[in-house]
Amino acid sequence: MGGGSDPASYLLDLNLWNTDIMVLNQTDFECFNHPD
């Protein structure tokens, strides 16, 4: 793929990255509230 100068690809990558961060934060938050 690639095409770093393509705005659409950049926004898509940024959106996926933000989604990954949200999932990681949610997982950490749940582990913090409910330690095993």
C-alpha positions, 0 to 999 in steps of 0.5 A: 500500500503506502502512499504517505502523501495521500490524505485519505490513507493518512486519515484512515491510518490515523483513525485505526491508530486512535481506535487501537489506543482506545481499545488499549486504554479501555483494557488497562482501565478494566484491569485497573478496576478489576485486578486479578 
